[in-house]
Amino acid sequence: MTQVSAFRHDPVKSVLPGGEHGTFHWSREPVVFGHRRLTHHNERLGRTLPVPVSASPAVVPGIGVLLAADDGRVRFYGRGLRKVFWERRLDSGVYASLVVDPVRRRVVVAATSGLITCLDLRGKLVWAARTRLPVYATPVVLPAADLLVVAAFHARCLAFRLSDGEPVFDRDLPAPWHAADGGTASYRDPYASPAVTDDGTVVLCCGHHVVALSGDGEEVWRFAAQADIKASPVAVRATAEIAVCTVAGECLFLDSRTGRLRHTEFLGAKITASPALSADVLAVGAQDGTVTGLDVRRHTPVWRAAQGAPHSYTSFSVLPSGDFVATAERGNAIALRRRDGRFRWESSQVLGLPDHEPRMDTTPLASPDGTLYCASYAGDFYEFRFQPSNTEVAPCPQ
């Protein structure tokens, strides 16, 4: 049975099943094994410029990783990032993270122009569809209905058949309140990525509204929060709830079947980064840098950490061990233990290269094959590796 993603950067969305696995020391700091600097030579300016990376990649365990960048190019790198298997160019840059079709072993890329492209692992175009609207939110797959659901700017939601890209529905969402008055940024919603419940309902956040849609695009329920929502919702299947965090610093728990508010937990600072769920713990990072671990069954904090929150508009993800990982404000990946929020490790990208800025910006993505990938707006792409559990560091001689 195909797993259903629960949150914005759930590895289920972006790591193909199968391939080479192993056992690794996930609680120890990984090291850089591969590095690529993406550049573009501008003939008019006579300068070589960095190519920013905004999207998290898709991983084919044991083989390599697919990366899409702001230059509109999709590249398939082998492990270690030394070899490029193939490269395709789209019509615009890519901000939304890549999504896998686990059954057909394909990858879906949503460009900012609204072009949705499905590629096989040889780089062949399988299908393409156009929303004709900017897409920045990461799409989501509804496995039972075999649909790809896309949240697009200008308050729209569209769905396509995952097999061939045929459109299934296209409907309006409730626009932000300032859209009616011509607010300058009112078209930039929904920014949050959709979530999917076990019964195949898709939940979207647009402005201050939360909307649940069925697989045919019909509205199931609607909830109006007291503040705007930029973080992506989380499907809490153990309690049949949706967790939604607002810019007012609150985490709302809604009944996923009716939209009824069950609980509100105030976390004390603005929230724009998306939470992640591991077992019964929801990790929520605020803009003051703190992280709260919430017990989703009791709706109460079980731990707080003074550091490790994802920087604005990125997300938590989860390591194969179940611990949380994010790129923090200072630009390093930081892991926190699920059980108590204890600091696990912080990455280092200091490579001794000329003109190299080690700060990273995207949400890190880990694979069961012992790799972790992360990139930066400065055009640097990194492959980290974790120490295999069957190797140990030799003690220093006395």
FENZI-V514827 format. One record per residue. N is the residue number from 1. RES is the residue in one small letter. PSI is psi in degrees with one decimal (none if undefined). Layout:
n=N res=RES psi=PSI
n=N res=RES psi=PSI
//
This chain:
n=1 res=m psi=134.5
n=2 res=t psi=131.8
n=3 res=q psi=149.9
n=4 res=v psi=131.1
n=5 res=s psi=146.8
n=6 res=a psi=-22.3
n=7 res=f psi=174.6
n=8 res=r psi=-49.0
n=9 res=h psi=44.8
n=10 res=d psi=126.0
n=11 res=p psi=-23.5
n=12 res=v psi=-32.2
n=13 res=k psi=-32.0
n=14 res=s psi=4.9
n=15 res=v psi=118.8
n=16 res=l psi=140.5
n=17 res=p psi=160.8
n=18 res=g psi=-165.7
n=19 res=g psi=-169.9
n=20 res=e psi=124.8
n=21 res=h psi=-170.2
n=22 res=g psi=-175.0
n=23 res=t psi=136.6
n=24 res=f psi=160.6
n=25 res=h psi=82.0
n=26 res=w psi=-18.3
n=27 res=s psi=-1.4
n=28 res=r psi=149.5
n=29 res=e psi=127.4
n=30 res=p psi=162.8
n=31 res=v psi=155.6
n=32 res=v psi=123.7
n=33 res=f psi=-20.5
n=34 res=g psi=145.4
n=35 res=h psi=135.2
n=36 res=r psi=136.7
n=37 res=r psi=116.0
n=38 res=l psi=126.2
n=39 res=t psi=162.6
n=40 res=h psi=131.1
n=41 res=h psi=116.4
n=42 res=n psi=110.0
n=43 res=e psi=-38.1
n=44 res=r psi=-41.8
n=45 res=l psi=-18.3
n=46 res=g psi=32.3
n=47 res=r psi=150.6
n=48 res=t psi=122.4
n=49 res=l psi=147.9
n=50 res=p psi=149.9
n=51 res=v psi=111.2
n=52 res=p psi=151.3
n=53 res=v psi=123.7
n=54 res=s psi=-24.2
n=55 res=a psi=142.7
n=56 res=s psi=150.2
n=57 res=p psi=-172.9
n=58 res=a psi=138.0
n=59 res=v psi=136.8
n=60 res=v psi=97.5
n=61 res=p psi=134.9
n=62 res=g psi=-10.1
n=63 res=i psi=-52.9
n=64 res=g psi=-154.9
n=65 res=v psi=141.3
n=66 res=l psi=129.0
n=67 res=l psi=134.7
n=68 res=a psi=137.1
n=69 res=a psi=178.0
n=70 res=d psi=-9.9
n=71 res=d psi=3.2
n=72 res=g psi=8.9
n=73 res=r psi=136.8
n=74 res=v psi=125.0
n=75 res=r psi=139.6
n=76 res=f psi=108.9
n=77 res=y psi=145.8
n=78 res=g psi=169.4
n=79 res=r psi=137.2
n=80 res=g psi=-10.6
n=81 res=l psi=17.4
n=82 res=r psi=-31.8
n=83 res=k psi=139.6
n=84 res=v psi=112.3
n=85 res=f psi=-44.2
n=86 res=w psi=168.1
n=87 res=e psi=135.0
n=88 res=r psi=148.6
n=89 res=r psi=129.9
n=90 res=l psi=-175.7
n=91 res=d psi=-2.7
n=92 res=s psi=174.4
n=93 res=g psi=169.8
n=94 res=v psi=124.3
n=95 res=y psi=-42.0
n=96 res=a psi=142.7
n=97 res=s psi=153.9
n=98 res=l psi=149.3
n=99 res=v psi=138.3
n=100 res=v psi=149.7
n=101 res=d psi=98.1
n=102 res=p psi=-27.9
n=103 res=v psi=-46.8
n=104 res=r psi=-3.0
n=105 res=r psi=57.2
n=106 res=r psi=172.0
n=107 res=v psi=135.8
n=108 res=v psi=131.9
n=109 res=v psi=125.5
n=110 res=a psi=113.4
n=111 res=a psi=159.1
n=112 res=t psi=-20.8
n=113 res=s psi=-16.3
n=114 res=g psi=-1.5
n=115 res=l psi=124.0
n=116 res=i psi=122.9
n=117 res=t psi=132.4
n=118 res=c psi=124.5
n=119 res=l psi=146.0
n=120 res=d psi=177.9
n=121 res=l psi=-3.5
n=122 res=r psi=0.8
n=123 res=g psi=5.9
n=124 res=k psi=137.2
n=125 res=l psi=121.3
n=126 res=v psi=-48.5
n=127 res=w psi=161.9
n=128 res=a psi=145.2
n=129 res=a psi=155.4
n=130 res=r psi=130.9
n=131 res=t psi=-23.4
n=132 res=r psi=24.7
n=133 res=l psi=149.2
n=134 res=p psi=137.1
n=135 res=v psi=119.0
n=136 res=y psi=-26.1
n=137 res=a psi=143.0
n=138 res=t psi=127.1
n=139 res=p psi=172.1
n=140 res=v psi=148.9
n=141 res=v psi=133.4
n=142 res=l psi=96.8
n=143 res=p psi=-42.0
n=144 res=a psi=-37.9
n=145 res=a psi=-5.5
n=146 res=d psi=48.9
n=147 res=l psi=151.9
n=148 res=l psi=122.3
n=149 res=v psi=130.6
n=150 res=v psi=127.0
n=151 res=a psi=123.0
n=152 res=a psi=151.7
n=153 res=f psi=166.5
n=154 res=h psi=27.8
n=155 res=a psi=57.0
n=156 res=r psi=151.7
n=157 res=c psi=130.0
n=158 res=l psi=151.5
n=159 res=a psi=144.2
n=160 res=f psi=147.9
n=161 res=r psi=129.3
n=162 res=l psi=-24.8
n=163 res=s psi=-39.4
n=164 res=d psi=1.8
n=165 res=g psi=6.1
n=166 res=e psi=135.2
n=167 res=p psi=141.6
n=168 res=v psi=-45.8
n=169 res=f psi=160.1
n=170 res=d psi=112.4
n=171 res=r psi=156.3
n=172 res=d psi=152.1
n=173 res=l psi=162.9
n=174 res=p psi=122.6
n=175 res=a psi=158.3
n=176 res=p psi=153.6
n=177 res=w psi=-31.2
n=178 res=h psi=-2.0
n=179 res=a psi=-37.3
n=180 res=a psi=-23.8
n=181 res=d psi=9.8
n=182 res=g psi=32.3
n=183 res=g psi=136.2
n=184 res=t psi=-40.6
n=185 res=a psi=16.9
n=186 res=s psi=-20.2
n=187 res=y psi=-13.5
n=188 res=r psi=47.7
n=189 res=d psi=143.1
n=190 res=p psi=136.9
n=191 res=y psi=-30.6
n=192 res=a psi=150.6
n=193 res=s psi=147.9
n=194 res=p psi=161.1
n=195 res=a psi=160.2
n=196 res=v psi=134.9
n=197 res=t psi=169.3
n=198 res=d psi=-26.2
n=199 res=d psi=10.3
n=200 res=g psi=12.1
n=201 res=t psi=139.4
n=202 res=v psi=134.4
n=203 res=v psi=127.9
n=204 res=l psi=150.6
n=205 res=c psi=127.2
n=206 res=c psi=121.0
n=207 res=g psi=-122.6
n=208 res=h psi=12.2
n=209 res=h psi=149.1
n=210 res=v psi=127.2
n=211 res=v psi=133.9
n=212 res=a psi=131.5
n=213 res=l psi=146.2
n=214 res=s psi=175.5
n=215 res=g psi=-14.7
n=216 res=d psi=10.2
n=217 res=g psi=2.4
n=218 res=e psi=140.8
n=219 res=e psi=129.9
n=220 res=v psi=-45.3
n=221 res=w psi=166.0
n=222 res=r psi=138.9
n=223 res=f psi=136.0
n=224 res=a psi=115.2
n=225 res=a psi=172.5
n=226 res=q psi=0.1
n=227 res=a psi=163.2
n=228 res=d psi=160.0
n=229 res=i psi=119.7
n=230 res=k psi=-29.1
n=231 res=a psi=148.6
n=232 res=s psi=144.9
n=233 res=p psi=163.0
n=234 res=v psi=131.9
n=235 res=a psi=115.2
n=236 res=v psi=92.6
n=237 res=r psi=-27.7
n=238 res=a psi=-27.3
n=239 res=t psi=6.4
n=240 res=a psi=51.2
n=241 res=e psi=164.5
n=242 res=i psi=126.5
n=243 res=a psi=127.4
n=244 res=v psi=126.7
n=245 res=c psi=135.3
n=246 res=t psi=167.6
n=247 res=v psi=-10.0
n=248 res=a psi=5.7
n=249 res=g psi=24.0
n=250 res=e psi=148.3
n=251 res=c psi=119.3
n=252 res=l psi=135.3
n=253 res=f psi=114.6
n=254 res=l psi=143.9
n=255 res=d psi=122.5
n=256 res=s psi=-14.7
n=257 res=r psi=-28.3
n=258 res=t psi=-18.7
n=259 res=g psi=4.1
n=260 res=r psi=137.1
n=261 res=l psi=123.5
n=262 res=r psi=-34.0
n=263 res=h psi=147.8
n=264 res=t psi=125.9
n=265 res=e psi=121.9
n=266 res=f psi=127.7
n=267 res=l psi=-5.9
n=268 res=g psi=-0.7
n=269 res=a psi=160.1
n=270 res=k psi=142.6
n=271 res=i psi=118.3
n=272 res=t psi=-18.5
n=273 res=a psi=148.6
n=274 res=s psi=137.5
n=275 res=p psi=173.2
n=276 res=a psi=155.6
n=277 res=l psi=132.7
n=278 res=s psi=117.4
n=279 res=a psi=-122.2
n=280 res=d psi=15.7
n=281 res=v psi=126.5
n=282 res=l psi=120.3
n=283 res=a psi=122.1
n=284 res=v psi=123.4
n=285 res=g psi=137.2
n=286 res=a psi=167.0
n=287 res=q psi=-4.9
n=288 res=d psi=5.1
n=289 res=g psi=-9.9
n=290 res=t psi=157.9
n=291 res=v psi=136.1
n=292 res=t psi=130.5
n=293 res=g psi=116.2
n=294 res=l psi=131.6
n=295 res=d psi=114.9
n=296 res=v psi=-17.0
n=297 res=r psi=-36.5
n=298 res=r psi=-10.0
n=299 res=h psi=33.1
n=300 res=t psi=151.7
n=301 res=p psi=136.1
n=302 res=v psi=-17.5
n=303 res=w psi=160.4
n=304 res=r psi=139.1
n=305 res=a psi=140.6
n=306 res=a psi=-11.5
n=307 res=q psi=168.5
n=308 res=g psi=0.7
n=309 res=a psi=142.6
n=310 res=p psi=145.6
n=311 res=h psi=166.9
n=312 res=s psi=132.0
n=313 res=y psi=7.8
n=314 res=t psi=-158.5
n=315 res=s psi=160.9
n=316 res=f psi=149.8
n=317 res=s psi=-177.4
n=318 res=v psi=133.2
n=319 res=l psi=160.9
n=320 res=p psi=-22.3
n=321 res=s psi=-14.4
n=322 res=g psi=-8.4
n=323 res=d psi=160.4
n=324 res=f psi=148.6
n=325 res=v psi=144.2
n=326 res=a psi=161.7
n=327 res=t psi=114.0
n=328 res=a psi=175.6
n=329 res=e psi=-33.4
n=330 res=r psi=-1.1
n=331 res=g psi=6.4
n=332 res=n psi=153.0
n=333 res=a psi=135.5
n=334 res=i psi=135.0
n=335 res=a psi=137.9
n=336 res=l psi=140.1
n=337 res=r psi=134.0
n=338 res=r psi=-41.6
n=339 res=r psi=-42.4
n=340 res=d psi=5.7
n=341 res=g psi=9.3
n=342 res=r psi=140.6
n=343 res=f psi=130.6
n=344 res=r psi=-59.2
n=345 res=w psi=163.7
n=346 res=e psi=133.5
n=347 res=s psi=163.1
n=348 res=s psi=132.7
n=349 res=q psi=24.7
n=350 res=v psi=108.5
n=351 res=l psi=-2.3
n=352 res=g psi=23.2
n=353 res=l psi=148.3
n=354 res=p psi=141.5
n=355 res=d psi=37.2
n=356 res=h psi=121.1
n=357 res=e psi=113.3
n=358 res=p psi=-6.3
n=359 res=r psi=137.3
n=360 res=m psi=161.4
n=361 res=d psi=-25.3
n=362 res=t psi=167.7
n=363 res=t psi=128.8
n=364 res=p psi=148.6
n=365 res=l psi=122.4
n=366 res=a psi=150.3
n=367 res=s psi=150.8
n=368 res=p psi=-11.8
n=369 res=d psi=9.6
n=370 res=g psi=10.0
n=371 res=t psi=158.2
n=372 res=l psi=136.0
n=373 res=y psi=142.2
n=374 res=c psi=156.2
n=375 res=a psi=178.7
n=376 res=s psi=161.9
n=377 res=y psi=-14.6
n=378 res=a psi=2.5
n=379 res=g psi=13.7
n=380 res=d psi=133.8
n=381 res=f psi=130.8
n=382 res=y psi=141.3
n=383 res=e psi=119.8
n=384 res=f psi=154.0
n=385 res=r psi=144.9
n=386 res=f psi=150.9
n=387 res=q psi=127.9
n=388 res=p psi=145.9
n=389 res=s psi=-14.1
n=390 res=n psi=8.4
n=391 res=t psi=147.1
n=392 res=e psi=152.1
n=393 res=v psi=128.0
n=394 res=a psi=140.3
n=395 res=p psi=150.2
n=396 res=c psi=139.4
n=397 res=p psi=145.7
n=398 res=q psi=none
//
